[in-house]
């Protein structure tokens, strides 16, 4: 741990419960089962800067992959799919081509049929370990059936099956992120946000200076988020809610999906969690919000989006729905808060823009899930006591798509 990182940790160790967690010996952290998860959450500001430089070094190859493509497909499974969803809208706007986020499983079961028309295309595979069955299976299936699809692999594991299988394949360009991002915890934390940023880099193919400025800004905001809200998020996590709903608009709905999954995984399914859009909540899912529900709101910084979101929050307040709310944004209106609600004010988020906010939203959600996991008496590094879920999905049979008969 660098001296600057140590100083940063000490700067907020006085917050509620922080010193006990942060200053405990590695042996005590190991015994309590949170050593890896906490370190991986807290290392994100530093690893984002490393990911920035790694992607700049791969920029020539990435520009070549993007040349003349009509379609980009971001693909992965579970959290890796949600990482693609966090980056999709921004890339589509910046590159002015169709960008889709498709889960790897759909590519296995339905092949190129689930992809929009338009070739040549670029398939970007996002993976922490690269060892999940779908990771290699989806690339293999597309290489066999879609010769006009190019491939870019973004992974956190140099020793994973994706890299071993395709690292020397000229049809596939591979980018391996900092080894620290290959989270040892069961849950994806730093791997997730670094994969989002790695994918976002494609929106800056010829502008490394702008990309570097953005990453530096996000890294600083992440430090601020953790430093100023560590204790507040811990208090919310221990507040006794029995279920949660995470609300996000646009690319931040991808953050809501990942946030809900983190809470579900880290509480071993004890705390049900649902993601939804603000406007979608009115179409039935509002019935999910009961007296024990925590409503987590990722607030847009764009005036139009914020107006719609604020209207929905005021409706929840009028109907007295939910136990409490956790609002994450820049410039949270006080009239949106009821007694018992908490606002995570992140000054500067608006300047970073909604397209880049998902990684910050998710860090807040990671801390919420981490503290609730401890509150439940579980171990964040391995919360699934009975092994229902694992760090890497267990192997399963990959079935080959039958070839169509020649006419």
C-alpha atoms as a printed R data frame, in Angstrom:
    type eleno elety resid chain resno       x       y       z
1   ATOM     1    CA   UNK     A     1   0.000   0.000   0.000
2   ATOM     2    CA   UNK     A     2   1.476   3.357  -1.024
3   ATOM     3    CA   UNK     A     3   2.059   6.174   1.462
4   ATOM     4    CA   UNK     A     4  -0.548   8.346  -0.276
5   ATOM     5    CA   UNK     A     5  -3.124   5.556  -0.051
6   ATOM     6    CA   UNK     A     6  -2.360   5.055   3.644
7   ATOM     7    CA   UNK     A     7  -2.800   8.772   4.290
8   ATOM     8    CA   UNK     A     8  -6.118   8.712   2.435
9   ATOM     9    CA   UNK     A     9  -7.401   5.775   4.507
10  ATOM    10    CA   UNK     A    10  -6.393   7.504   7.738
11  ATOM    11    CA   UNK     A    11  -8.283  10.612   6.636
12  ATOM    12    CA   UNK     A    12 -11.643   8.896   7.113
13  ATOM    13    CA   UNK     A    13 -10.807   6.186   9.647
14  ATOM    14    CA   UNK     A    14 -12.500   8.250  12.385
15  ATOM    15    CA   UNK     A    15 -15.932   7.724  10.811
16  ATOM    16    CA   UNK     A    16 -18.374   5.283  12.391
17  ATOM    17    CA   UNK     A    17 -16.764   1.861  12.580
18  ATOM    18    CA   UNK     A    18 -14.123   2.720   9.995
19  ATOM    19    CA   UNK     A    19 -11.045   2.481  12.206
20  ATOM    20    CA   UNK     A    20 -11.995  -0.979  13.451
21  ATOM    21    CA   UNK     A    21 -12.233  -2.222   9.869
22  ATOM    22    CA   UNK     A    22  -9.422  -0.291   8.226
23  ATOM    23    CA   UNK     A    23  -6.770  -0.527  10.922
24  ATOM    24    CA   UNK     A    24  -7.280  -4.198  11.792
25  ATOM    25    CA   UNK     A    25  -4.375  -6.498  11.001
26  ATOM    26    CA   UNK     A    26  -4.554  -8.577   7.843
27  ATOM    27    CA   UNK     A    27  -4.950 -11.663  10.014
28  ATOM    28    CA   UNK     A    28  -8.003 -10.173  11.758
29  ATOM    29    CA   UNK     A    29  -9.468  -9.050   8.443
30  ATOM    30    CA   UNK     A    30  -8.904 -12.536   7.035
31  ATOM    31    CA   UNK     A    31 -10.624 -14.145  10.017
32  ATOM    32    CA   UNK     A    32 -13.586 -11.782   9.698
33  ATOM    33    CA   UNK     A    33 -13.788 -12.597   6.001
34  ATOM    34    CA   UNK     A    34 -13.559  -9.118   4.503
35  ATOM    35    CA   UNK     A    35  -9.860  -8.589   3.753
36  ATOM    36    CA   UNK     A    36 -10.094  -8.883  -0.033
37  ATOM    37    CA   UNK     A    37 -13.474  -7.247  -0.579
38  ATOM    38    CA   UNK     A    38 -12.681  -4.095   1.384
39  ATOM    39    CA   UNK     A    39  -9.253  -3.716  -0.211
40  ATOM    40    CA   UNK     A    40 -10.735  -4.216  -3.672
41  ATOM    41    CA   UNK     A    41 -13.414  -1.584  -3.092
42  ATOM    42    CA   UNK     A    42 -10.885   0.920  -1.753
43  ATOM    43    CA   UNK     A    43  -8.319   0.334  -4.515
44  ATOM    44    CA   UNK     A    44 -10.659   1.567  -7.238
45  ATOM    45    CA   UNK     A    45  -9.465   5.190  -7.446
46  ATOM    46    CA   UNK     A    46  -5.895   3.977  -8.032
47  ATOM    47    CA   UNK     A    47  -6.733   1.154 -10.426
48  ATOM    48    CA   UNK     A    48  -8.885   3.433 -12.577
49  ATOM    49    CA   UNK     A    49  -5.786   5.494 -13.347
50  ATOM    50    CA   UNK     A    50  -3.881   2.348 -14.297
51  ATOM    51    CA   UNK     A    51  -6.703   1.202 -16.591
52  ATOM    52    CA   UNK     A    52  -6.634   4.627 -18.221
53  ATOM    53    CA   UNK     A    53  -2.981   4.277 -19.203
54  ATOM    54    CA   UNK     A    54  -3.313   0.651 -20.301
55  ATOM    55    CA   UNK     A    55  -6.098   1.513 -22.701
56  ATOM    56    CA   UNK     A    56  -4.123   4.450 -24.080
57  ATOM    57    CA   UNK     A    57  -1.275   2.043 -24.862
58  ATOM    58    CA   UNK     A    58  -3.702  -0.165 -26.817
59  ATOM    59    CA   UNK     A    59  -5.323   2.757 -28.658
60  ATOM    60    CA   UNK     A    60  -3.780   2.048 -32.113
61  ATOM    61    CA   UNK     A    61  -5.061  -1.538 -32.160
62  ATOM    62    CA   UNK     A    62  -8.466  -0.454 -30.848
63  ATOM    63    CA   UNK     A    63  -8.761   2.249 -33.524
64  ATOM    64    CA   UNK     A    64  -8.023  -0.405 -36.149
65  ATOM    65    CA   UNK     A    65 -10.730  -2.640 -34.684
66  ATOM    66    CA   UNK     A    66 -13.238   0.218 -34.898
67  ATOM    67    CA   UNK     A    67 -12.468   1.146 -38.497
68  ATOM    68    CA   UNK     A    68 -15.595   0.987 -40.692
69  ATOM    69    CA   UNK     A    69 -17.633  -1.056 -38.188
70  ATOM    70    CA   UNK     A    70 -21.406  -0.660 -38.330
71  ATOM    71    CA   UNK     A    71 -22.169  -2.296 -34.988
72  ATOM    72    CA   UNK     A    72 -20.540  -2.792 -31.589
73  ATOM    73    CA   UNK     A    73 -21.706  -5.532 -29.247
74  ATOM    74    CA   UNK     A    74 -20.652  -5.421 -25.593
75  ATOM    75    CA   UNK     A    75 -21.009  -8.891 -24.152
76  ATOM    76    CA   UNK     A    76 -20.470 -10.636 -20.845
77  ATOM    77    CA   UNK     A    77 -22.358 -12.566 -18.196
78  ATOM    78    CA   UNK     A    78 -23.827 -11.299 -14.933
79  ATOM    79    CA   UNK     A    79 -21.905  -8.270 -13.705
80  ATOM    80    CA   UNK     A    80 -19.852  -8.214 -16.906
81  ATOM    81    CA   UNK     A    81 -23.052  -7.800 -18.918
82  ATOM    82    CA   UNK     A    82 -24.107  -4.916 -16.677
83  ATOM    83    CA   UNK     A    83 -20.699  -3.312 -17.223
84  ATOM    84    CA   UNK     A    84 -21.524  -3.245 -20.918
85  ATOM    85    CA   UNK     A    85 -24.901  -1.685 -20.178
86  ATOM    86    CA   UNK     A    86 -23.170   1.093 -18.220
87  ATOM    87    CA   UNK     A    87 -21.025   1.989 -21.250
88  ATOM    88    CA   UNK     A    88 -23.429   1.367 -24.136
89  ATOM    89    CA   UNK     A    89 -25.299   4.670 -24.467
90  ATOM    90    CA   UNK     A    90 -22.190   6.806 -24.118
91  ATOM    91    CA   UNK     A    91 -20.329   4.853 -26.803
92  ATOM    92    CA   UNK     A    92 -23.293   5.004 -29.164
93  ATOM    93    CA   UNK     A    93 -23.463   8.779 -28.785
94  ATOM    94    CA   UNK     A    94 -19.710   9.319 -29.114
95  ATOM    95    CA   UNK     A    95 -19.044   6.907 -31.986
96  ATOM    96    CA   UNK     A    96 -22.370   7.481 -33.780
97  ATOM    97    CA   UNK     A    97 -22.884   3.809 -34.538
98  ATOM    98    CA   UNK     A    98 -25.256   1.230 -33.078
99  ATOM    99    CA   UNK     A    99 -24.001  -0.214 -29.777
100 ATOM   100    CA   UNK     A   100 -25.721  -3.123 -28.040
101 ATOM   101    CA   UNK     A   101 -25.176  -4.891 -24.728
102 ATOM   102    CA   UNK     A   102 -25.977  -8.600 -25.097
103 ATOM   103    CA   UNK     A   103 -25.413 -11.279 -22.504
104 ATOM   104    CA   UNK     A   104 -23.011 -14.030 -23.539
105 ATOM   105    CA   UNK     A   105 -25.649 -16.654 -22.858
106 ATOM   106    CA   UNK     A   106 -27.870 -15.231 -25.605
107 ATOM   107    CA   UNK     A   107 -24.979 -15.504 -28.063
108 ATOM   108    CA   UNK     A   108 -24.600 -19.163 -27.085
109 ATOM   109    CA   UNK     A   109 -28.281 -20.007 -27.445
110 ATOM   110    CA   UNK     A   110 -29.205 -17.802 -30.401
111 ATOM   111    CA   UNK     A   111 -25.927 -16.851 -32.058
112 ATOM   112    CA   UNK     A   112 -25.695 -13.820 -34.305
113 ATOM   113    CA   UNK     A   113 -29.492 -13.640 -34.557
114 ATOM   114    CA   UNK     A   114 -29.576 -11.556 -31.366
115 ATOM   115    CA   UNK     A   115 -27.241  -8.978 -32.911
116 ATOM   116    CA   UNK     A   116 -28.607  -6.068 -34.907
117 ATOM   117    CA   UNK     A   117 -27.936  -6.077 -38.655
118 ATOM   118    CA   UNK     A   118 -24.770  -4.339 -39.700
119 ATOM   119    CA   UNK     A   119 -21.395  -5.778 -40.561
120 ATOM   120    CA   UNK     A   120 -18.524  -5.563 -40.048
121 ATOM   121    CA   UNK     A   121 -19.145  -5.557 -36.320
122 ATOM   122    CA   UNK     A   122 -16.948  -5.481 -33.235
123 ATOM   123    CA   UNK     A   123 -17.738  -7.815 -30.336
124 ATOM   124    CA   UNK     A   124 -16.208  -6.670 -27.049
125 ATOM   125    CA   UNK     A   125 -16.036  -9.442 -24.462
126 ATOM   126    CA   UNK     A   126 -15.903  -8.219 -20.856
127 ATOM   127    CA   UNK     A   127 -14.686 -10.678 -18.233
128 ATOM   128    CA   UNK     A   128 -13.133 -10.690 -14.785
129 ATOM   129    CA   UNK     A   129 -11.596 -14.175 -14.826
130 ATOM   130    CA   UNK     A   130 -12.291 -15.155 -18.417
131 ATOM   131    CA   UNK     A   131 -12.915 -18.664 -17.113
132 ATOM   132    CA   UNK     A   132 -16.721 -18.761 -17.180
133 ATOM   133    CA   UNK     A   133 -18.060 -21.234 -19.765
134 ATOM   134    CA   UNK     A   134 -19.840 -18.475 -21.683
135 ATOM   135    CA   UNK     A   135 -16.676 -16.388 -22.013
136 ATOM   136    CA   UNK     A   136 -14.856 -18.698 -24.399
137 ATOM   137    CA   UNK     A   137 -18.051 -20.232 -25.756
138 ATOM   138    CA   UNK     A   138 -19.499 -16.961 -27.057
139 ATOM   139    CA   UNK     A   139 -16.263 -15.926 -28.786
140 ATOM   140    CA   UNK     A   140 -15.873 -19.396 -30.275
141 ATOM   141    CA   UNK     A   141 -19.446 -19.437 -31.578
142 ATOM   142    CA   UNK     A   142 -19.119 -16.035 -33.240
143 ATOM   143    CA   UNK     A   143 -15.751 -16.864 -34.786
144 ATOM   144    CA   UNK     A   144 -17.334 -19.942 -36.324
145 ATOM   145    CA   UNK     A   145 -20.596 -18.417 -37.546
146 ATOM   146    CA   UNK     A   146 -19.931 -14.676 -37.960
147 ATOM   147    CA   UNK     A   147 -16.720 -14.127 -39.959
148 ATOM   148    CA   UNK     A   148 -17.414 -10.397 -40.310
149 ATOM   149    CA   UNK     A   149 -17.353  -9.873 -36.548
150 ATOM   150    CA   UNK     A   150 -14.062  -8.642 -35.087
151 ATOM   151    CA   UNK     A   151 -13.177  -9.340 -31.479
152 ATOM   152    CA   UNK     A   152 -11.782  -7.317 -28.579
153 ATOM   153    CA   UNK     A   153 -11.340  -8.976 -25.188
154 ATOM   154    CA   UNK     A   154 -11.172  -6.830 -22.037
155 ATOM   155    CA   UNK     A   155 -10.276  -8.991 -19.051
156 ATOM   156    CA   UNK     A   156  -8.731  -8.784 -15.593
157 ATOM   157    CA   UNK     A   157  -6.986 -12.159 -15.738
158 ATOM   158    CA   UNK     A   158  -3.889 -12.848 -17.833
159 ATOM   159    CA   UNK     A   159  -4.148 -16.534 -16.940
160 ATOM   160    CA   UNK     A   160  -7.814 -16.996 -17.823
161 ATOM   161    CA   UNK     A   161  -9.222 -19.259 -20.510
162 ATOM   162    CA   UNK     A   162 -10.078 -16.299 -22.752
163 ATOM   163    CA   UNK     A   163  -6.466 -15.163 -22.882
164 ATOM   164    CA   UNK     A   164  -5.044 -18.681 -23.092
165 ATOM   165    CA   UNK     A   165  -7.381 -19.601 -25.937
166 ATOM   166    CA   UNK     A   166  -7.285 -16.411 -27.990
167 ATOM   167    CA   UNK     A   167  -4.267 -14.444 -26.793
168 ATOM   168    CA   UNK     A   168  -2.263 -15.440 -29.883
169 ATOM   169    CA   UNK     A   169  -5.214 -15.444 -32.302
170 ATOM   170    CA   UNK     A   170  -4.826 -12.631 -34.836
171 ATOM   171    CA   UNK     A   171  -8.614 -12.360 -35.105
172 ATOM   172    CA   UNK     A   172  -8.860 -11.346 -31.441
173 ATOM   173    CA   UNK     A   173  -7.192  -8.380 -29.738
174 ATOM   174    CA   UNK     A   174  -6.778  -8.848 -25.995
175 ATOM   175    CA   UNK     A   175  -6.333  -6.190 -23.303
176 ATOM   176    CA   UNK     A   176  -5.448  -7.431 -19.809
177 ATOM   177    CA   UNK     A   177  -6.044  -4.993 -16.953
178 ATOM   178    CA   UNK     A   178  -4.033  -4.554 -13.747
179 ATOM   179    CA   UNK     A   179  -3.774  -7.929 -11.920
180 ATOM   180    CA   UNK     A   180  -5.210  -6.233  -8.819
181 ATOM   181    CA   UNK     A   181  -8.539  -5.901 -10.622
182 ATOM   182    CA   UNK     A   182  -8.893  -9.690 -10.826
183 ATOM   183    CA   UNK     A   183 -10.838  -9.542  -7.559
184 ATOM   184    CA   UNK     A   184 -10.178 -12.439  -5.216
185 ATOM   185    CA   UNK     A   185 -13.495 -11.879  -3.448
186 ATOM   186    CA   UNK     A   186 -16.493 -13.821  -4.695
187 ATOM   187    CA   UNK     A   187 -18.181 -10.582  -5.755
188 ATOM   188    CA   UNK     A   188 -16.964  -8.307  -8.525
189 ATOM   189    CA   UNK     A   189 -16.097  -4.815  -7.297
190 ATOM   190    CA   UNK     A   190 -12.940  -3.248  -8.744
191 ATOM   191    CA   UNK     A   191 -13.139  -5.644 -11.692
192 ATOM   192    CA   UNK     A   192 -16.581  -4.282 -12.551
193 ATOM   193    CA   UNK     A   193 -15.758  -0.580 -12.524
194 ATOM   194    CA   UNK     A   194 -12.459  -1.081 -14.339
195 ATOM   195    CA   UNK     A   195 -14.200  -3.078 -17.072
196 ATOM   196    CA   UNK     A   196 -16.733  -0.249 -17.434
197 ATOM   197    CA   UNK     A   197 -13.916   2.272 -17.823
198 ATOM   198    CA   UNK     A   198 -12.018   0.025 -20.228
199 ATOM   199    CA   UNK     A   199 -15.112  -0.155 -22.428
200 ATOM   200    CA   UNK     A   200 -15.698   3.613 -22.087
201 ATOM   201    CA   UNK     A   201 -12.219   4.269 -23.467
202 ATOM   202    CA   UNK     A   202 -13.470   3.347 -26.936
203 ATOM   203    CA   UNK     A   203 -15.345   6.641 -26.968
204 ATOM   204    CA   UNK     A   204 -12.003   8.505 -26.998
205 ATOM   205    CA   UNK     A   205 -10.145   6.726 -29.833
206 ATOM   206    CA   UNK     A   206  -8.099   9.724 -30.899
207 ATOM   207    CA   UNK     A   207  -8.147  11.904 -27.799
208 ATOM   208    CA   UNK     A   208  -5.981  10.416 -25.043
209 ATOM   209    CA   UNK     A   209  -5.699  13.728 -23.203
210 ATOM   210    CA   UNK     A   210  -9.475  14.043 -22.784
211 ATOM   211    CA   UNK     A   211  -9.662  10.398 -21.711
212 ATOM   212    CA   UNK     A   212  -6.906  10.897 -19.145
213 ATOM   213    CA   UNK     A   213  -8.586  14.021 -17.745
214 ATOM   214    CA   UNK     A   214 -11.861  12.132 -17.363
215 ATOM   215    CA   UNK     A   215 -10.234   9.214 -15.560
216 ATOM   216    CA   UNK     A   216  -8.389  11.555 -13.204
217 ATOM   217    CA   UNK     A   217 -11.638  13.380 -12.437
218 ATOM   218    CA   UNK     A   218 -13.498  10.129 -11.758
219 ATOM   219    CA   UNK     A   219 -10.679   8.819  -9.571
220 ATOM   220    CA   UNK     A   220 -10.795  11.977  -7.464
221 ATOM   221    CA   UNK     A   221 -14.583  11.814  -7.169
222 ATOM   222    CA   UNK     A   222 -14.392   8.184  -6.086
223 ATOM   223    CA   UNK     A   223 -11.933   9.073  -3.330
224 ATOM   224    CA   UNK     A   224 -14.240  11.867  -2.211
225 ATOM   225    CA   UNK     A   225 -17.288   9.601  -2.238
226 ATOM   226    CA   UNK     A   226 -15.624   7.023  -0.020
227 ATOM   227    CA   UNK     A   227 -13.867   9.511   2.236
228 ATOM   228    CA   UNK     A   228 -16.955  11.617   2.983
229 ATOM   229    CA   UNK     A   229 -19.634   8.906   3.073
230 ATOM   230    CA   UNK     A   230 -18.029   5.743   4.468
231 ATOM   231    CA   UNK     A   231 -19.761   6.069   7.830
232 ATOM   232    CA   UNK     A   232 -23.080   7.338   6.449
233 ATOM   233    CA   UNK     A   233 -23.412   4.383   4.089
234 ATOM   234    CA   UNK     A   234 -22.558   2.015   6.946
235 ATOM   235    CA   UNK     A   235 -25.403   3.494   8.997
236 ATOM   236    CA   UNK     A   236 -27.873   3.032   6.144
237 ATOM   237    CA   UNK     A   237 -26.746  -0.583   5.727
238 ATOM   238    CA   UNK     A   238 -27.507  -1.280   9.390
239 ATOM   239    CA   UNK     A   239 -30.858   0.529   9.391
240 ATOM   240    CA   UNK     A   240 -32.974  -2.607   9.315
241 ATOM   241    CA   UNK     A   241 -34.454  -2.540   5.812
242 ATOM   242    CA   UNK     A   242 -35.659  -5.905   4.551
243 ATOM   243    CA   UNK     A   243 -35.508  -5.349   0.805
244 ATOM   244    CA   UNK     A   244 -34.229  -2.724  -1.628
245 ATOM   245    CA   UNK     A   245 -34.980  -1.209  -4.993
246 ATOM   246    CA   UNK     A   246 -32.336   0.615  -7.048
247 ATOM   247    CA   UNK     A   247 -33.467   3.294  -9.511
248 ATOM   248    CA   UNK     A   248 -31.442   4.605 -12.436
249 ATOM   249    CA   UNK     A   249 -32.050   6.220 -15.829
250 ATOM   250    CA   UNK     A   250 -30.160   5.695 -19.074
251 ATOM   251    CA   UNK     A   251 -26.706   4.231 -18.588
252 ATOM   252    CA   UNK     A   252 -27.260   4.444 -14.844
253 ATOM   253    CA   UNK     A   253 -29.877   1.702 -15.083
254 ATOM   254    CA   UNK     A   254 -26.884  -0.562 -15.744
255 ATOM   255    CA   UNK     A   255 -25.492   0.670 -12.426
256 ATOM   256    CA   UNK     A   256 -28.853  -0.078 -10.775
257 ATOM   257    CA   UNK     A   257 -28.753  -3.660 -12.094
258 ATOM   258    CA   UNK     A   258 -25.239  -4.173 -10.764
259 ATOM   259    CA   UNK     A   259 -26.127  -2.529  -7.440
260 ATOM   260    CA   UNK     A   260 -29.101  -4.847  -6.928
261 ATOM   261    CA   UNK     A   261 -26.971  -7.880  -7.757
262 ATOM   262    CA   UNK     A   262 -24.256  -6.808  -5.293
263 ATOM   263    CA   UNK     A   263 -26.723  -6.548  -2.411
264 ATOM   264    CA   UNK     A   264 -28.342  -9.863  -3.326
265 ATOM   265    CA   UNK     A   265 -24.993 -11.677  -3.633
266 ATOM   266    CA   UNK     A   266 -23.371 -10.221  -0.542
267 ATOM   267    CA   UNK     A   267 -26.336 -11.014   1.687
268 ATOM   268    CA   UNK     A   268 -26.598 -14.553   0.269
269 ATOM   269    CA   UNK     A   269 -30.100 -13.773  -0.962
270 ATOM   270    CA   UNK     A   270 -31.401 -12.641   2.437
271 ATOM   271    CA   UNK     A   271 -32.133  -9.122   1.196
272 ATOM   272    CA   UNK     A   272 -34.146  -9.185  -2.045
273 ATOM   273    CA   UNK     A   273 -33.135  -6.372  -4.383
274 ATOM   274    CA   UNK     A   274 -34.669  -5.148  -7.620
275 ATOM   275    CA   UNK     A   275 -33.409  -2.676 -10.246
276 ATOM   276    CA   UNK     A   276 -35.827  -0.465 -12.157
277 ATOM   277    CA   UNK     A   277 -36.002   2.775 -14.092
278 ATOM   278    CA   UNK     A   278 -37.791   5.720 -12.518
279 ATOM   279    CA   UNK     A   279 -40.557   5.841 -15.091
280 ATOM   280    CA   UNK     A   280 -40.775   2.061 -15.274
281 ATOM   281    CA   UNK     A   281 -41.502   1.869 -11.543
282 ATOM   282    CA   UNK     A   282 -45.032   3.170 -12.095
283 ATOM   283    CA   UNK     A   283 -45.922   0.271 -14.390
284 ATOM   284    CA   UNK     A   284 -46.349  -2.369 -11.714
285 ATOM   285    CA   UNK     A   285 -43.002  -2.615  -9.890
286 ATOM   286    CA   UNK     A   286 -44.033   0.117  -7.427
287 ATOM   287    CA   UNK     A   287 -45.979  -2.648  -5.672
288 ATOM   288    CA   UNK     A   288 -42.599  -4.101  -4.651
289 ATOM   289    CA   UNK     A   289 -42.003  -1.150  -2.307
290 ATOM   290    CA   UNK     A   290 -43.218  -2.103   1.161
291 ATOM   291    CA   UNK     A   291 -42.755  -0.580   4.616
292 ATOM   292    CA   UNK     A   292 -39.349  -2.291   4.965
293 ATOM   293    CA   UNK     A   293 -37.965  -1.221   1.566
294 ATOM   294    CA   UNK     A   294 -34.870   0.920   1.062
295 ATOM   295    CA   UNK     A   295 -35.188   2.977  -2.131
296 ATOM   296    CA   UNK     A   296 -31.793   3.854  -3.624
297 ATOM   297    CA   UNK     A   297 -31.915   6.658  -6.194
298 ATOM   298    CA   UNK     A   298 -29.078   7.355  -8.632
299 ATOM   299    CA   UNK     A   299 -29.950  10.938  -9.594
300 ATOM   300    CA   UNK     A   300 -29.324  12.334 -13.059
301 ATOM   301    CA   UNK     A   301 -27.423  15.595 -13.373
302 ATOM   302    CA   UNK     A   302 -29.214  16.440 -16.621
303 ATOM   303    CA   UNK     A   303 -32.176  18.798 -16.020
304 ATOM   304    CA   UNK     A   304 -34.749  16.803 -18.002
305 ATOM   305    CA   UNK     A   305 -33.840  13.476 -16.445
306 ATOM   306    CA   UNK     A   306 -33.672  14.994 -12.953
307 ATOM   307    CA   UNK     A   307 -37.141  16.528 -13.410
308 ATOM   308    CA   UNK     A   308 -38.734  13.162 -14.202
309 ATOM   309    CA   UNK     A   309 -36.825  11.450 -11.398
310 ATOM   310    CA   UNK     A   310 -37.760  14.117  -8.848
311 ATOM   311    CA   UNK     A   311 -41.426  13.808  -9.783
312 ATOM   312    CA   UNK     A   312 -41.294  10.073  -9.113
313 ATOM   313    CA   UNK     A   313 -39.533  10.538  -5.774
314 ATOM   314    CA   UNK     A   314 -42.116  13.124  -4.693
315 ATOM   315    CA   UNK     A   315 -44.844  10.654  -5.649
316 ATOM   316    CA   UNK     A   316 -43.232   8.026  -3.417
317 ATOM   317    CA   UNK     A   317 -43.119  10.601  -0.625
318 ATOM   318    CA   UNK     A   318 -46.797  11.505  -1.064
319 ATOM   319    CA   UNK     A   319 -47.756   7.841  -0.951
320 ATOM   320    CA   UNK     A   320 -45.417   7.276   2.008
321 ATOM   321    CA   UNK     A   321 -43.861   4.289   0.275
322 ATOM   322    CA   UNK     A   322 -40.732   2.622   1.582
323 ATOM   323    CA   UNK     A   323 -38.811   2.659   4.832
324 ATOM   324    CA   UNK     A   324 -36.225   5.209   3.727
325 ATOM   325    CA   UNK     A   325 -34.251   6.454   0.735
326 ATOM   326    CA   UNK     A   326 -30.580   6.756  -0.165
327 ATOM   327    CA   UNK     A   327 -30.064   9.432  -2.826
328 ATOM   328    CA   UNK     A   328 -26.784   9.640  -4.756
329 ATOM   329    CA   UNK     A   329 -26.135  12.722  -6.870
330 ATOM   330    CA   UNK     A   330 -24.814  16.234  -7.272
331 ATOM   331    CA   UNK     A   331 -27.094  18.912  -5.838
332 ATOM   332    CA   UNK     A   332 -29.763  16.811  -4.142
333 ATOM   333    CA   UNK     A   333 -32.898  18.887  -3.565
334 ATOM   334    CA   UNK     A   334 -33.751  18.933   0.133
335 ATOM   335    CA   UNK     A   335 -37.465  18.643  -0.572
336 ATOM   336    CA   UNK     A   336 -36.877  15.114  -1.911
337 ATOM   337    CA   UNK     A   337 -35.809  13.943   1.538
338 ATOM   338    CA   UNK     A   338 -38.098  12.620   4.242
339 ATOM   339    CA   UNK     A   339 -37.007  12.042   7.851
340 ATOM   340    CA   UNK     A   340 -34.669   9.065   7.894
341 ATOM   341    CA   UNK     A   341 -33.445   9.553   4.319
342 ATOM   342    CA   UNK     A   342 -29.750   9.958   3.454
343 ATOM   343    CA   UNK     A   343 -28.205  12.039   0.665
344 ATOM   344    CA   UNK     A   344 -24.796  11.217  -0.790
345 ATOM   345    CA   UNK     A   345 -23.803  14.612  -2.178
346 ATOM   346    CA   UNK     A   346 -20.996  14.196  -4.698
347 ATOM   347    CA   UNK     A   347 -19.877  17.637  -5.781
348 ATOM   348    CA   UNK     A   348 -18.437  17.483  -9.285
349 ATOM   349    CA   UNK     A   349 -20.504  14.526 -10.495
350 ATOM   350    CA   UNK     A   350 -22.478  16.839 -12.789
351 ATOM   351    CA   UNK     A   351 -19.276  17.974 -14.500
352 ATOM   352    CA   UNK     A   352 -18.250  14.359 -15.071
353 ATOM   353    CA   UNK     A   353 -21.634  13.759 -16.707
354 ATOM   354    CA   UNK     A   354 -24.268  11.063 -16.427
355 ATOM   355    CA   UNK     A   355 -22.492   8.924 -19.036
356 ATOM   356    CA   UNK     A   356 -19.598   8.519 -16.615
357 ATOM   357    CA   UNK     A   357 -21.504   8.372 -13.326
358 ATOM   358    CA   UNK     A   358 -22.263   4.609 -13.235
359 ATOM   359    CA   UNK     A   359 -18.871   3.724 -11.769
360 ATOM   360    CA   UNK     A   360 -19.481   6.161  -8.908
361 ATOM   361    CA   UNK     A   361 -23.025   4.923  -8.304
362 ATOM   362    CA   UNK     A   362 -21.737   1.371  -8.101
363 ATOM   363    CA   UNK     A   363 -19.015   2.213  -5.564
364 ATOM   364    CA   UNK     A   364 -21.698   3.576  -3.218
365 ATOM   365    CA   UNK     A   365 -23.710   0.388  -3.755
366 ATOM   366    CA   UNK     A   366 -20.663  -1.800  -3.129
367 ATOM   367    CA   UNK     A   367 -20.143  -0.171   0.252
368 ATOM   368    CA   UNK     A   368 -23.831  -0.556   1.090
369 ATOM   369    CA   UNK     A   369 -23.711  -4.276   0.257
370 ATOM   370    CA   UNK     A   370 -20.397  -4.746   2.072
371 ATOM   371    CA   UNK     A   371 -21.668  -3.245   5.327
372 ATOM   372    CA   UNK     A   372 -24.978  -5.084   5.127
373 ATOM   373    CA   UNK     A   373 -23.110  -8.345   4.582
374 ATOM   374    CA   UNK     A   374 -21.171  -7.785   7.805
375 ATOM   375    CA   UNK     A   375 -24.382  -6.766   9.590
376 ATOM   376    CA   UNK     A   376 -25.918 -10.094   8.558
377 ATOM   377    CA   UNK     A   377 -22.988 -11.943  10.136
378 ATOM   378    CA   UNK     A   378 -21.676 -13.067   6.748
379 ATOM   379    CA   UNK     A   379 -18.196 -12.843   5.234
380 ATOM   380    CA   UNK     A   380 -17.952 -10.481   2.250
381 ATOM   381    CA   UNK     A   381 -15.093 -12.441   0.673
382 ATOM   382    CA   UNK     A   382 -17.265 -15.568   0.560
383 ATOM   383    CA   UNK     A   383 -20.855 -14.728   1.550
384 ATOM   384    CA   UNK     A   384 -22.402 -17.867   0.045
385 ATOM   385    CA   UNK     A   385 -21.907 -20.266   2.947
386 ATOM   386    CA   UNK     A   386 -23.528 -23.201   1.178
387 ATOM   387    CA   UNK     A   387 -21.703 -22.683  -2.107
388 ATOM   388    CA   UNK     A   388 -24.833 -21.904  -4.121
389 ATOM   389    CA   UNK     A   389 -22.830 -19.329  -6.072
390 ATOM   390    CA   UNK     A   390 -19.104 -19.276  -6.755
391 ATOM   391    CA   UNK     A   391 -16.494 -16.775  -7.864
392 ATOM   392    CA   UNK     A   392 -16.411 -18.457 -11.292
393 ATOM   393    CA   UNK     A   393 -19.530 -20.116 -12.685
394 ATOM   394    CA   UNK     A   394 -19.235 -23.893 -12.603
395 ATOM   395    CA   UNK     A   395 -18.515 -25.619 -15.892
396 ATOM   396    CA   UNK     A   396 -21.499 -26.694 -17.963
397 ATOM   397    CA   UNK     A   397 -21.972 -28.373 -21.328
398 ATOM   398    CA   UNK     A   398 -21.621 -26.122 -24.364
399 ATOM   399    CA   UNK     A   399 -23.887 -27.333 -27.155
400 ATOM   400    CA   UNK     A   400 -22.872 -26.667 -30.734
401 ATOM   401    CA   UNK     A   401 -25.272 -24.961 -33.094
402 ATOM   402    CA   UNK     A   402 -26.163 -27.292 -35.970
403 ATOM   403    CA   UNK     A   403 -24.994 -26.070 -39.343
404 ATOM   404    CA   UNK     A   404 -27.681 -25.266 -41.890
405 ATOM   405    CA   UNK     A   405 -27.744 -27.621 -44.843
406 ATOM   406    CA   UNK     A   406 -26.265 -26.218 -48.050
407 ATOM   407    CA   UNK     A   407 -29.010 -25.232 -50.562
